[in-house]
Amino acid sequence: MAMPIEEWYYEVPLITRTYMTAAVATSLLVYLGIISPYQLYFNYDLIVHRHQYWRLVTNFLYFGTFSLEFLFHMFFLVRHSRMLEEGSFRGKTADFFWLLIFAATATLVSLTDHIMSQSAIVFISSNVKFADNLQLLSPIASLLPGPPMTFLGSPLAFTLVYIWSRRNPWIRLNFLGLFVFSAPFLPWVLLGFSLLLNSGFPTGDLMGIAVGHIYYFFEDVWPNERQSGGVRILKTPAFITRLFETSDDVNIRQPENIGFPADDVDTGADNEQPESAANTTDVAPDVTAPAT
């Protein structure tokens, strides 16, 4: 007989489950000393000149060592990723996978000119500290305050939060029992919460919002404009669609309470769903990266 945790694990959709597993496994390997964060972080020099291409992926998988902050990251990542995959991406595994690829690529492109050498980074208590001579050269990221980023899982999670919030505008959320607001304000509430909890400016969170808005505009807004001709600029490539054809055909299921179940909220956002949204079925953090 399966344990409740096992049942819950296999109920999580494929892409969300895979990402969650990889993130937890990465932190476990670091905790056991099998690998080091030095081998995972985003470093332009090491990727381009030493061909350490795995860093393009691993920098999205490390959310710090096991701690309350790690659980907070996992909660928001898994929660909103799952709601998206079971909601507006239900039966569209390829499209959701493409969303993650696009969001990760857009985040990395904005950091292309980050020049980060090994000597500029010192890990203290498994957190990244930046030396005084580290320069932020990206023409995009340089517009934002704060130090360069080496782990980009939090911006990616923030992108998912933003897209979910824009696709569920009628859902009402209760933040820590303090105040009630509509879902589209969730990213900004979390951004403000991040400012209160951290001494630095949450550059990664703001970048995640920007990437999420780009995806939302070109997928949900632009195709409905007359001048677009109905063209989806970010349409999922055919080869990715073919990879998931069997999975989507066989494993489509109708989850219960796709929207945002009223009894399924705690810590970041409890929801109160008005009657006008109660019948909606087709709906669809650190809030910051590990201390950098």
VOGU-3710 file (C-alpha; in Angstrom, 3 decimals, decimal comma):
1> mampieewyy> 0,000/0,000/0,000  1,449/3,336/-1,054  2,330/5,883/1,618  0,545/9,270/1,446  3,780/11,030/0,437  4,280/8,518/-2,366  0,738/8,984/-3,597  1,178/12,752/-3,548  4,496/12,482/-5,403  3,045/10,490/-8,292
11> evplitrtym> 0,027/12,771/-8,493  2,312/15,694/-9,332  2,421/16,187/-13,131  5,431/14,953/-15,090  7,394/18,168/-15,702  6,805/19,604/-12,233  7,688/16,264/-10,621  10,887/15,983/-12,637  12,007/19,531/-11,802  11,182/19,101/-8,106
21> taavatsllv> 13,056/15,796/-7,948  16,115/17,250/-9,659  16,163/20,264/-7,322  15,854/18,167/-4,166  18,455/15,678/-5,425  20,871/18,515/-6,207  20,585/19,985/-2,705  20,959/16,491/-1,210  24,163/15,849/-3,177  25,556/19,186/-1,990
31> ylgiispyql> 24,544/18,429/1,592  26,318/15,063/1,453  29,429/16,682/0,034  29,300/14,665/-3,191  29,238/17,799/-5,306  29,989/21,426/-4,562  28,025/24,575/-5,403  31,208/25,633/-7,216  30,329/23,007/-9,816  26,774/24,251/-10,293
41> yfnydlivhr> 26,636/28,031/-10,454  26,299/30,081/-13,635  29,734/31,202/-14,812  30,112/32,650/-18,293  33,874/32,009/-18,502  33,654/28,373/-17,449  30,771/27,672/-19,821  32,297/29,299/-22,887  36,020/28,720/-22,423  36,072/25,448/-20,484
51> hqywrlvtnf> 32,952/23,932/-22,059  31,210/23,237/-18,755  27,813/23,326/-20,410  26,011/21,559/-17,564  26,060/24,887/-15,697  23,375/26,134/-18,083  21,032/23,656/-16,359  22,403/23,143/-12,851  22,183/26,821/-11,935  18,388/26,406/-12,105
61> lyfgtfslef> 18,403/23,366/-9,814  20,185/24,591/-6,702  18,048/26,461/-4,154  20,486/26,288/-1,265  21,007/23,728/1,467  18,125/22,149/3,348  16,566/24,878/5,486  13,352/26,796/6,028  14,337/29,018/3,118  14,768/25,937/0,895
71> lfhmfflvrh> 11,285/24,709/1,824  9,880/28,143/1,044  11,472/28,010/-2,408  10,145/24,512/-3,059  6,653/25,402/-1,870  6,209/28,243/-4,342  7,974/26,474/-7,186  6,025/23,219/-6,922  2,723/24,872/-6,066  2,523/27,251/-9,007
81> srmleegsfr> 4,252/24,945/-11,450  1,761/22,201/-10,618  -1,250/24,508/-10,862  -0,095/25,687/-14,278  0,603/22,172/-15,537  -2,734/20,873/-14,258  -4,597/23,975/-15,326  -4,025/25,887/-18,546  -1,340/23,384/-19,620  -3,402/20,279/-18,837
91> gktadffwll> -2,831/17,832/-21,680  -0,154/20,165/-23,076  3,008/18,765/-21,542  5,089/19,835/-24,528  3,858/23,413/-24,238  4,728/23,535/-20,547  8,160/22,075/-21,188  8,667/24,715/-23,884  7,633/27,424/-21,405  10,399/26,323/-19,041
101> ifaatatlvs> 12,947/26,262/-21,865  11,915/29,721/-23,038  11,941/31,184/-19,508  15,338/29,666/-18,700  16,817/30,819/-22,004  15,438/34,362/-21,652  16,870/34,603/-18,147  20,270/33,374/-19,282  20,341/35,726/-22,275  19,911/38,679/-19,957
111> ltdhimsqsa> 23,058/37,507/-18,143  25,163/36,677/-21,189  27,686/39,394/-20,426  28,068/38,519/-16,777  31,786/37,983/-16,394  32,261/35,895/-13,300  35,647/34,382/-12,550  36,289/31,692/-9,996  38,419/34,021/-7,896  35,533/36,498/-7,557
121> ivfissnvkf> 33,310/34,100/-5,646  33,723/32,823/-2,102  31,287/30,372/-0,575  30,613/30,923/3,100  28,168/28,585/4,805  26,985/27,365/1,398  25,989/30,892/0,339  27,558/32,889/-2,468  29,425/36,078/-1,502  30,782/38,360/-4,164
131> adnlqllspi> 34,194/39,959/-4,122  34,493/43,701/-4,557  36,077/43,433/-7,991  33,151/41,542/-9,556  31,647/43,537/-12,422  28,149/43,306/-13,813  28,404/43,977/-17,527  25,055/42,767/-18,897  23,279/45,615/-20,722  19,933/44,302/-19,431
141> asllpgppmt> 20,732/43,238/-15,893  22,920/46,307/-15,349  19,757/48,413/-15,334  18,780/46,736/-12,064  20,463/47,199/-8,680  21,962/44,368/-6,701  24,843/41,926/-7,199  25,169/39,512/-10,140  23,203/36,269/-9,872  24,727/32,828/-10,069
151> flgsplaftl> 21,703/30,617/-9,293  18,609/31,340/-11,359  16,006/28,914/-10,026  14,190/31,681/-8,167  13,693/33,923/-11,236  12,351/30,883/-13,092  9,918/30,133/-10,275  8,834/33,766/-10,264  8,080/33,532/-13,978  5,682/30,654/-13,280
161> vyiwsrrnpw> 4,041/32,595/-10,443  3,517/35,582/-12,740  1,994/33,569/-15,590  -0,330/31,705/-13,221  -1,453/34,968/-11,619  -2,272/36,595/-14,969  -4,249/33,573/-16,149  -6,347/33,498/-12,963  -7,353/37,146/-12,513  -10,573/36,465/-10,562
171> irlnflglfv> -9,015/34,364/-7,819  -8,703/36,079/-4,451  -5,708/35,397/-2,222  -5,133/35,945/1,476  -1,505/36,668/2,252  -0,490/35,380/5,687  -3,915/36,402/6,976  -2,945/40,056/6,668  -4,833/41,233/3,597  -6,793/39,995/0,594
181> fsapflpwvl> -5,930/40,761/-3,001  -6,535/39,525/-6,542  -4,180/36,955/-8,080  -2,509/39,366/-10,570  -1,034/41,250/-7,598  0,635/38,121/-6,186  4,072/38,643/-7,842  4,216/42,206/-6,552  3,169/41,192/-3,054  5,920/38,568/-3,024
191> lgfslllnsg> 8,376/41,130/-4,391  7,569/43,469/-1,518  7,825/40,582/0,946  11,241/39,777/-0,474  12,368/43,368/0,030  11,386/43,117/3,691  13,199/39,826/4,263  16,408/40,566/2,370  18,884/43,383/2,589  19,560/43,422/-1,165
201> fptgdlmgia> 17,256/44,346/-4,009  15,449/41,251/-5,415  16,842/41,595/-8,923  16,110/37,959/-9,751  12,452/38,266/-8,777  12,017/41,336/-10,957  13,710/39,560/-13,851  11,343/36,615/-13,406  8,365/38,981/-13,609  9,753/40,529/-16,808
211> vghiyyffed> 10,261/37,147/-18,488  6,813/36,003/-17,365  5,220/39,120/-18,830  6,969/38,581/-22,173  5,598/35,039/-22,368  2,126/36,107/-21,245  1,997/38,932/-23,809  3,074/36,868/-26,803  0,957/33,833/-25,858  -2,218/35,345/-24,373
221> vwpnerqsgg> -2,416/38,927/-25,635  -0,688/39,344/-28,993  -2,415/36,435/-30,855  -5,775/38,107/-30,102  -4,721/41,419/-31,639  -5,977/42,069/-35,175  -2,548/42,979/-36,519  -1,063/39,689/-35,301  -3,080/37,617/-37,736  -3,487/35,031/-34,985
231> vrilktpafi> 0,209/34,125/-35,164  1,737/32,684/-31,984  5,333/33,841/-31,914  6,200/31,500/-29,051  4,455/28,449/-30,452  5,983/25,188/-29,247  8,419/23,760/-31,839  7,172/20,631/-33,600  10,083/18,457/-32,459  9,270/19,170/-28,799
241> trlfetsddv> 5,602/18,423/-29,405  6,529/15,038/-30,898  8,577/14,176/-27,803  5,491/14,356/-25,578  2,756/13,120/-27,910  2,422/9,702/-26,249  2,562/11,130/-22,741  -0,198/13,627/-23,431  -2,446/11,082/-25,157  -2,153/8,457/-22,439
251> nirqpenigf> -1,833/10,422/-19,231  -4,343/13,256/-19,567  -6,418/13,369/-16,415  -8,866/15,795/-14,897  -7,508/16,981/-11,542  -9,901/18,086/-8,868  -10,167/21,765/-7,999  -7,927/22,916/-10,813  -8,486/26,531/-9,976  -7,066/27,296/-6,535
261> paddvdtgad> -8,861/25,251/-3,875  -9,951/27,377/-0,965  -8,645/24,914/1,606  -5,307/24,413/-0,120  -3,395/27,466/0,904  -1,049/28,355/3,530  2,016/30,457/4,102  2,452/32,430/0,872  -1,129/32,791/-0,206  -4,459/31,450/0,961
271> neqpesaant> -7,241/31,992/-1,462  -10,809/33,037/-1,222  -12,544/32,310/-4,483  -15,635/34,396/-5,343  -18,757/32,794/-6,711  -18,005/34,227/-10,145  -14,806/32,184/-10,292  -15,940/29,153/-8,351  -17,192/27,364/-11,430  -14,111/28,046/-13,501
281> tdvapdvtap> -12,405/24,829/-14,509  -10,112/25,847/-17,348  -7,651/27,963/-15,471  -4,879/27,551/-16,206  10,121/31,505/-3,784  13,183/33,715/-1,422  11,068/34,428/-3,034  14,703/35,186/-4,049  17,611/33,042/-5,135  20,012/31,583/-2,575
291> at> 21,813/34,471/-0,962  24,108/35,951/-3,520
//
